[in-house]
Amino acid sequence: MATYVIGDIQGCYKPLRSLLKSVNFLPGSDALWCVGDLINRGPKSLDTLRYLRDLNDSATIVLGNHDLHFLALYYECTPDFASNRHTLEKLLTAPDCGELADWLRHKPLAHYDCLLADGEIRHYLMIHAGVAPQWTLQKTLNLAAEVELALQGPKFRDYLRAMYGDSPTRWKNSLMGQDRLRIITNYLTRLRFCTENGDINLQIKEAANKAPAGFSPWFKFERITPETNILFGHWAALEGITDKPHVYALDTGCVWGRELTMMRLEDHKLFSV
């Protein structure tokens, strides 16, 4: 049995299947962790979601910003400025779209687990984008759970309508309501650059060396490692490089014509197609 974690698929279904075939992935025995952004921009979002859903317990998924955008589109909760359906038309008009949306809506924003490898226990936190400098491992899981409860609860449409926006720009324990849920969501699914105090800049999407004055990649400030390894995607411009121990970037830009990358957690060997 092996556990693999894969970068942003974004509807690149054929590379996904090719990559899994290259390692002889066996559902029911092996496990596949996905760092989010399963869909959008690539050509086969519908096929991707159907395949991952049918893996059942063999697949562990956290939500990315594109996954949340799909949910907002399906449940008609997008503001006018965010109503672009991009490459999701076939998915949104599929007869089983409602089932897929409900399945996806019940996925978490953070996943924590430990594995036995080479005689030692290794701990892993999987998120889509990043964490605030102030957050511990337990706080990250607790705050992710707050969003998950909102997304899975009876008033989930209120959350989806309010999740768009770049403010607040810094985490405070005193935040409440939709402002609190929005900034948690932005850290976990949209973050690239922040300050040491946790101020976020969501407009800069380039490589790590393009940080605005006073800002750095979020993983320069995180305080969770080495207690646990962090697995994330979202930032294709990093090209899989963080230069920080225990922090692993898995998005290597398949949807932009580069590679889809997967790491085997037992030995950290990389595979790509």
C-alpha positions in Angstrom: 0.0 0.0 0.0 1.2 3.5 -0.9 -0.1 7.0 -0.3 0.3 9.6 -3.0 -0.4 13.3 -2.9 -1.1 15.0 -6.2 -0.9 18.7 -7.2 -3.7 20.8 -8.8 -5.4 18.7 -11.4 -7.8 21.4 -12.7 -9.7 19.2 -15.0 -6.6 17.6 -16.6 -8.1 14.2 -16.5 -5.9 12.4 -19.1 -2.6 13.4 -17.3 -4.2 12.3 -14.0 -5.0 8.8 -15.3 -1.6 8.6 -17.0 0.2 9.5 -13.9 -1.7 7.0 -11.7 -1.1 4.3 -14.3 2.7 5.0 -14.3 2.8 4.0 -10.6 0.3 1.2 -10.9 -2.1 2.9 -8.6 -4.5 0.4 -7.1 -7.8 1.8 -5.6 -8.7 0.0 -2.4 -5.1 -0.6 -1.6 -3.3 2.6 -2.5 -4.5 6.1 -1.4 -4.6 9.3 -3.3 -4.5 12.7 -1.6 -5.5 15.8 -3.6 -4.5 19.3 -2.6 -7.5 20.9 -4.2 -8.4 22.7 -7.4 -9.6 19.5 -8.9 -11.4 21.3 -11.7 -11.7 24.4 -13.9 -9.5 25.7 -16.8 -8.6 22.2 -17.9 -10.6 20.3 -20.5 -12.3 17.5 -18.5 -13.6 18.8 -15.2 -16.6 16.5 -15.3 -14.6 13.3 -15.9 -12.1 14.3 -13.2 -14.8 14.8 -10.5 -16.6 11.5 -11.5 -13.4 9.6 -11.3 -12.3 11.0 -7.9 -15.8 10.4 -6.5 -15.8 6.8 -7.7 -12.5 6.2 -5.9 -14.5 6.4 -2.6 -12.3 6.0 0.4 -9.2 5.7 -1.7 -9.3 9.5 -2.3 -8.8 12.2 0.3 -9.6 15.7 -0.9 -9.3 19.2 0.4 -11.1 22.1 -1.4 -9.3 24.8 -3.4 -10.6 28.1 -4.6 -11.7 26.7 -8.0 -13.7 24.0 -6.3 -15.4 26.6 -4.1 -16.1 28.7 -7.2 -17.8 25.8 -8.9 -20.0 25.3 -5.9 -21.0 28.9 -5.9 -21.9 28.7 -9.6 -23.9 25.6 -9.2 -25.9 26.9 -6.2 -26.3 30.3 -8.0 -24.4 32.2 -5.3 -21.8 34.1 -7.3 -21.7 37.9 -7.5 -21.8 39.4 -11.0 -18.0 40.0 -11.1 -17.4 36.3 -10.4 -20.0 34.7 -12.6 -17.6 33.5 -15.3 -18.2 29.8 -15.9 -14.8 29.3 -17.5 -14.5 25.7 -18.6 -17.2 24.4 -16.3 -20.2 24.4 -18.7 -20.1 20.7 -19.4 -19.9 19.9 -15.7 -22.6 22.4 -14.7 -25.1 21.0 -17.3 -24.3 17.3 -16.5 -27.3 15.2 -15.2 -25.3 14.2 -12.1 -23.9 17.7 -11.4 -26.1 18.0 -8.3 -24.7 14.8 -6.9 -21.2 15.9 -7.6 -21.7 19.3 -6.1 -23.2 17.8 -2.9 -20.3 15.3 -2.7 -17.7 18.1 -3.1 -19.5 20.4 -0.6 -18.9 17.9 2.1 -15.1 17.9 1.7 -12.8 19.6 4.1 -10.4 22.6 3.7 -7.6 20.9 5.7 -6.6 17.3 6.3 -4.2 16.0 8.9 -2.9 12.5 9.2 0.2 10.5 10.1 1.8 7.6 8.3 4.3 5.0 9.2 7.3 5.0 6.9 10.8 3.6 7.3 10.1 2.8 10.9 9.1 6.3 11.9 5.8 8.2 12.1 5.5 11.1 9.8 2.8 13.8 10.3 1.2 15.7 7.4 -1.1 18.7 7.1 -2.7 19.1 3.6 -4.2 22.4 2.6 -4.7 24.1 -0.8 -2.9 27.4 -0.4 -1.5 28.5 3.0 -1.8 29.3 6.7 -1.6 32.5 8.7 1.7 33.0 10.7 -0.2 33.1 14.0 -1.9 29.7 13.5 -0.8 26.5 15.2 -1.6 23.1 13.7 -4.6 22.7 16.0 -5.8 26.2 15.3 -5.6 25.6 11.6 -7.7 22.5 11.9 -10.2 24.2 14.2 -10.6 27.2 11.8 -10.9 25.0 8.8 -13.7 23.2 10.6 -15.6 26.4 11.1 -15.7 26.9 7.3 -16.6 23.3 6.8 -19.5 23.6 9.1 -20.8 26.7 7.3 -20.4 25.0 3.9 -22.1 21.8 5.0 -24.8 23.4 7.1 -28.4 24.5 6.1 -27.3 28.1 5.4 -24.4 27.2 3.2 -25.6 29.5 0.4 -25.1 32.5 2.8 -21.4 31.4 3.1 -21.0 30.9 -0.7 -22.4 34.4 -1.4 -20.2 36.1 1.1 -16.9 34.2 0.5 -15.8 36.5 -2.4 -13.6 39.4 -1.5 -10.1 40.3 -0.3 -11.0 41.8 3.1 -10.3 41.5 6.0 -6.6 41.5 5.2 -5.3 40.2 8.6 -6.4 37.5 10.9 -7.8 38.5 14.3 -9.3 36.2 16.9 -12.1 38.8 17.4 -13.4 38.5 13.8 -16.9 37.2 13.6 -19.6 36.1 11.0 -18.8 36.1 7.3 -15.7 38.3 7.7 -14.2 35.6 9.9 -15.2 32.8 7.5 -13.9 34.8 4.4 -10.4 35.4 5.8 -10.1 31.8 6.9 -11.1 30.7 3.4 -8.7 33.2 1.8 -5.7 31.9 3.9 -6.5 28.3 3.2 -7.4 28.5 -0.5 -6.0 31.7 -2.0 -2.9 32.8 0.0 0.6 33.3 -1.6 2.2 36.3 0.0 1.8 37.7 3.5 3.7 39.7 6.2 5.1 38.4 9.4 2.0 39.8 11.1 -0.3 37.9 8.7 -1.4 40.8 6.4 -2.3 39.2 3.0 -1.8 40.4 -0.6 -4.0 38.3 -2.8 -3.3 40.2 -6.1 0.3 39.2 -6.6 0.5 35.7 -8.2 4.0 35.5 -9.6 7.1 33.7 -8.3 8.3 33.9 -4.8 11.0 36.5 -5.7 8.2 38.9 -6.8 7.0 39.7 -3.3 5.9 43.3 -2.6 7.9 45.3 0.0 7.3 43.8 3.4 5.8 40.6 2.1 7.2 37.1 1.6 5.8 33.7 0.7 3.5 32.6 3.5 5.7 29.5 4.3 8.6 31.8 5.4 6.5 32.7 8.4 4.5 29.6 9.2 5.1 28.0 12.7 3.6 24.6 12.1 6.8 22.8 10.9 8.7 20.8 11.9 5.8 19.5 14.1 4.2 18.3 10.9 5.0 18.4 7.2 2.8 20.8 5.1 1.5 19.7 1.6 0.0 22.4 -0.6 -0.8 23.4 -4.2 -2.3 26.6 -5.7 1.0 28.3 -6.6 2.2 27.0 -10.0 4.8 29.8 -10.3 6.9 28.1 -7.5 7.5 25.2 -9.9 7.5 22.9 -6.9 10.3 24.6 -5.0 9.9 26.2 -1.5 13.5 25.9 -0.2 12.0 25.2 3.2 12.2 21.8 4.9 8.9 20.0 5.6 7.0 22.3 3.2 6.1 20.7 -0.1 4.6 22.5 -3.1 2.8 20.1 -5.4 1.3 22.4 -8.1 3.7 22.4 -11.1 1.3 23.9 -13.6 -0.1 21.1 -15.6 -3.1 23.2 -16.8 -0.6 25.8 -18.1 1.2 23.2 -20.3 3.8 22.0 -17.8 3.6 19.0 -15.5 1.2 17.2 -13.2 3.3 16.1 -10.1 2.6 13.5 -7.4 4.7 12.6 -4.4 4.7 9.2 -2.6 4.5 10.0 1.1 6.3 6.9 2.3 9.6 8.0 0.7 8.9 11.4 -0.8 9.7 10.2 -4.3 8.3 12.5 -7.0 6.4 11.4 -10.2 5.3 13.6 -13.0 3.8 13.5 -16.4 
